[in-house]
Amino acid sequence: MSGRRTKFEIYWEILVFCNTPRAFTGIINRCDINSKTGQEYLEFLLSRGYITQVIEDEKTGFVSTQKAEEYITLFNSLYLKLFDKKPGFKL
């Protein structure tokens, strides 16, 4: 398997990382993506209802929604069937 991640893997990483509210810079740093790409991924996930924006202490963050749990569960299941191991991401 190549070292490049698919969009689906990056979505998974973002959703798992955002189980608690996270700042935009935290997301792009942790998931090792540039800010332009990160903005595209977040906009997609927001438009699908998998994450939502939250404001805590006057800071905007992102957090996974209940709807994201279905994606995370399905992705984990599919990954296990394909590779016989859990995703090896750094989360």
C-alpha positions in Angstrom: 0.0 0.0 0.0 1.3 3.4 -0.9 2.0 6.1 1.7 -0.5 8.5 0.1 -3.8 8.8 1.8 -7.1 8.9 0.0 -9.7 11.7 0.5 -11.7 9.2 2.5 -8.8 8.5 4.8 -8.3 12.2 5.4 -12.0 12.7 6.0 -11.7 9.9 8.6 -8.7 11.5 10.2 -10.4 14.9 10.5 -13.6 13.4 11.9 -11.8 11.3 14.5 -9.5 14.2 15.5 -12.5 16.5 15.9 -14.3 14.3 18.5 -13.6 17.4 20.7 -13.7 20.9 19.3 -10.5 21.7 17.3 -9.2 24.9 15.8 -8.5 25.0 12.0 -4.8 25.2 12.5 -4.8 22.3 14.8 -6.7 20.2 12.2 -4.4 21.0 9.3 -1.3 20.5 11.5 -2.4 17.2 13.0 -3.7 15.8 9.6 -0.6 17.1 7.8 -2.5 19.0 5.0 -2.1 22.5 3.7 -4.6 25.2 4.6 -6.2 25.4 1.1 -6.8 21.7 1.1 -7.9 21.7 4.7 -10.4 24.4 3.9 -11.8 22.3 1.1 -12.1 19.2 3.3 -13.8 21.2 6.1 -16.2 22.8 3.7 -17.2 19.4 2.3 -17.7 17.9 5.8 -19.7 21.0 6.9 -21.9 20.8 3.8 -22.7 17.1 4.6 -23.3 17.7 8.3 -20.4 15.6 9.5 -18.8 18.5 11.4 -20.2 21.7 12.8 -18.6 25.0 13.8 -18.6 25.8 17.5 -17.5 29.0 19.3 -15.8 28.6 22.7 -14.2 31.5 24.5 -14.6 33.6 21.4 -12.6 31.1 19.3 -14.1 29.2 16.4 -13.5 25.5 16.2 -14.9 22.4 14.5 -16.4 19.3 16.1 -17.7 16.0 14.6 -21.4 15.5 14.7 -23.4 12.4 15.6 -23.8 11.9 11.9 -20.0 11.5 11.6 -20.2 8.4 13.8 -21.8 6.4 11.0 -19.0 7.4 8.6 -16.3 6.5 11.1 -17.8 3.1 11.8 -18.3 2.3 8.2 -14.8 3.4 7.2 -13.2 1.4 10.0 -15.2 -1.7 9.0 -14.3 -1.3 5.3 -10.6 -0.7 6.1 -10.5 -3.8 8.3 -12.0 -5.9 5.5 -9.6 -4.6 2.9 -6.4 -4.7 5.0 -7.0 -7.0 8.0 -5.8 -4.2 10.3 -7.0 -1.0 11.8 -6.0 2.3 10.1 -2.5 3.1 11.1 -2.9 6.9 11.2 -1.1 8.9 13.9 -4.4 9.9 15.7 
